Amino acid sequence: MEPFSLIVELILVLVSVFLIGYPLVKEADDMFVEGNLKEAVFGQEKESVFTTLGEIEFDYQMKKLSEQDYHKLNTNYKKQAVALLKAEEGNIDNVNLAQIKDLELEVEKDIESELEAIKKVTAEAKR
C-alpha cells in the first residue's frame, strides 16, 4: 500500500467519525447549557422578586409609598414569590389559601428582619 492512499483512507475515517459523532456530542452539550441557562434565569427572577419585596417594604417604611400602593404591590409580589418557591420545590399543585397566607407571613418576617438589619447598619453608620 502506498503511504498516500493510507493517509487518504485515514482522513476519510476521521472525517466520518467526526460527522457521525459531532451531532451527538453537540446535542448533549446543548441540553446541558440549556438546563443551566433555565436555572440561571429562574434564579435571577427569584432574586428580582425578593429584592423588589424588600424595596417595597423599605419604601413604605420611609413613607415613599402610600398604604394602598404598598398593600397592592406587596400582595402581588408575595404571590409571585410563593409561586417561584413552589416551582422551585417542584410542587406546582394547586396551592390553597392557607398555605399562601403561611408563606406570606414567613416572607414578611424575613423582610422585617432584613429591614431591621438595614436600619441597624444605617444607624451605626450615622454615628
Residue, then its C-alpha position, 0 to 999 in steps of 0.5 A: m500500500e502506498p503511504f498516500s492512499l493510507i493517509v487518504e483512507l485515514i482522513l476519510v475515517l476521521v472525517s466520518v467519525f467526526l460527522i457521525g459523532y459531532p451531532l451527538v456530542k453537540e446535542a448533549d452539550d446543548m441540553f446541558v447549557e440549556g438546563n443551566l441557562k433555565e436555572a440561571v434565569f429562574g434564579q435571577e427572577k427569584e432574586s428580582v422578586f425578593t429584592t423588589l419585596g424588600e424595596i417595597e417594604f423599605d419604601y413604605q417604611m420611609k413613607k415613599l409609598s402610600e398604604q394602598d400602593y404598598h398593600k397592592l404591590n406587596t400582595n402581588y409580589k408575595k404571590q409571585a414569590v410563593a409561586l417561584l418557591k413552589a416551582e422551585e420545590g417542584n410542587i406546582d399543585n394547586v396551592n390553597l389559601a392557607q398555605i399562601k397566607d403561611l408563606e406570606l407571613e414567613v416572607e414578611k418576617d424575613i423582610e422585617s428582619e432584613l429591614e431591621a438589619i438595614k436600619k441597624v447598619t444605617a444607624e451605626a453608620k450615622r454615628 
